[in-house]
Amino acid sequence: MKAMILAAGRGQRMRPLTDHTPKPLLPVGGKPLIVWHIEKLVAAGIPDIVINTAWLGEKLQSALGDGASYGARLVWSAEDPPLETAGGIARALPALGPEPFLVVNGDVWCDWDFRAALSCAEALVQCEALAWLLLVDNPAHNPQGDFLLAPQGHIFHVPELAPAKAVSLTFSGIGVYDPRLFVGVSGDDPAPLAPILRHAMQHNAVIGSQHQGMWWDIGTPERLQQLDTQLTM
């Protein structure tokens, strides 16, 4: 299995911290945020990692190089202009290969075990699904949630179509995708991921599960500081 870390965002809400430092290089718990991901992926047996870049991408590549010092094999996918999530993934598909792959937002921190991604990929094949999403409890900054998780594991975005016991949860920014999800998505034009996922949900092609461990969306300097405090306690 291969993985992709999404690291092309500008980090507007993190300014001024991101004016001269790409968001994934911001330190938390004694190391850059993106290094937490790289080390966990390598420990999970997933050393082949694609990283997309845009804002200050040269600083990211200079800091991490080819990943050998972490035991990783990094491939860089540059974007100019930024292509948003689906566009960035589509651009990187040649490096990710024909099998299901793991994608992790570069601006989240989570204690989910990346080794589980292998079984998630197997579940995609068994269910003939196109995407597997890791969902978490709705945080204070997203109280309404993003999607509804049904007891059998399918994910919906329209309450009227979801089973009565479906639970509203938030997308963690961690998912396993079949490359077919991005058929028709250009790797040259910006394209968001949410509409593609919602379309797949209409065809019962998105599954997932809930993670009840630690998860942080590093969307503000305050949340970065809170996570740093928790990791260094």
C-alpha positions, 0 to 999 in steps of 0.5 A: 500500500502507498500513502499520500499526505496532503500538504499543499494548503496555504494555512490562512487561518494559521497566519502569521505562523504560516507566512514563512513556514508551510503549515505541515512544518509547524512544530508540535510535541517536539517535531513538525506536524508532518513528521508525526505522519511520516514516522507513523506511516513507516512504522505501519509498513507504509514507507512509500509516500506521496506529498503534494505541495504548493505554498512554500513547497520548496521549504517542505522538500528541503526539510524532508528531502527523499525521506530516507532519514525517516525510513521513508521513500518520498515522492513530491507532487508540485501544484501551481496553482493549488488543485484542492484535495481531489485535484491534488490526488488526481495529479498524484495518481500515477505515483500512487498506483492502481491499488487502493491507497491511504490519504492523510490531511497534513494538518490533522493529528490522530492516534489512529493506527495506520496499520489498519489501512490495509484491512480498510483497503480489503473492505473496499474490495469486498464491499465494491466501494470506492472510499473508506473514511475515518470519522470522529465525534463532532468537535466544537468547531463542527457541531453539525458533523459532515456525514452520517455513519450507519451501523453496517458501516455505510456512509450517507450525506442526506439524512433522509437516505440514512437508516434511523440509527445513523450517527452524525460524525465529522470526517477526520481527513483520513481515508482510503480510496480506490483510484476509480473514485477519481475517474474524470477528475483532472490533475490539472484543474482545482477540484474539491473532494466533498462533491465526489464523495457525496456522489459516491455516497448516492451509489452506496459506494462509501464506507467507514468507521468511527475512531474514538481516540485522539484527533485534532484538526490543527486549524488555528494557532490556539488548537496547535498550542493546545495539542502541543501542550497535551503532547508535551505533558 
